[in-house]
Amino acid sequence: MGMRSALLFVIALLFAAPAMAADLTVTIRSTSGQSVRDAVVTLQPTAAQAPAPIRFSWPYKVTQQNLQFDPFVLIVPQGSEVSFPNKDGVRHHVYSFSSAKPFELKLYGKDESRSVKFDKTGIVALGCNIHDGMVGFVIVVDTPYAMKSDASGSVTLRGAPAGPATLRIWHPYMKAGNNQIERRIVVPAGGMTEAVVVQLRPAPDHSRSY
């Protein structure tokens, strides 16, 4: 085989090879058929991945505004520093007792900000020592394939590696151990769509409606 023929053969093989990355779309609904927003979907490939910095497109920020944490659920990579700006005309005292990151940001006022570094994976529940109705969550992950569901209950994880993986879905009001369900799946090279039905507890009056 001449050099030109060999080169054409290699190119043909490359184009014939299946794609190694795929899009995974997950749609989450409650047992009553309602779309579930703010559910955190993560994919952990079984095959070892080359270590690389994990970056998400959204700001690593939880704003205190209108006596709420915004966003209600924030996903950040392990090792991230998250800012907590106060946009209310009253002072806030943000804290967490969660084992993944216990912390306390003592009273600070409008247009002031504090920050916290989240160096351990896990679920960090947020509260305000002054306003009991304020509730939020920081989800610290060690996978780049993580996103929360939108108002339609959908998430699309793009560029996930094809092959076996663990799919996890977490929601603060899910009726499951640690508010989470887990599935073993195989992501095909062409991508896939997964529909998941979860059972939710009634949301507390102080939270957003689900």
Number of C-alpha atoms within 10 A of each C-alpha: 7 6 8 8 10 11 12 11 12 11 12 11 11 11 9 9 9 12 15 14 17 19 19 22 16 20 21 24 21 16 12 10 10 13 18 22 21 21 24 20 26 22 23 20 21 14 11 7 10 5 7 8 9 15 11 13 5 9 11 19 19 23 19 24 16 13 19 21 25 17 17 17 22 23 21 26 22 19 16 17 15 18 16 20 21 24 18 17 12 15 19 24 16 23 18 19 13 13 13 18 21 13 17 16 17 13 13 16 15 15 12 12 15 13 14 15 13 23 15 17 18 17 19 24 20 23 22 24 17 13 14 10 16 20 21 21 21 24 21 23 22 17 19 20 21 25 21 24 21 15 11 13 20 22 24 19 19 15 15 22 25 21 16 15 18 15 19 16 23 22 23 20 17 20 15 15 8 12 13 18 17 13 11 14 15 17 21 19 16 13 20 14 13 12 11 14 15 19 13 19 11 11 13 12 8 11 13 10 9 16
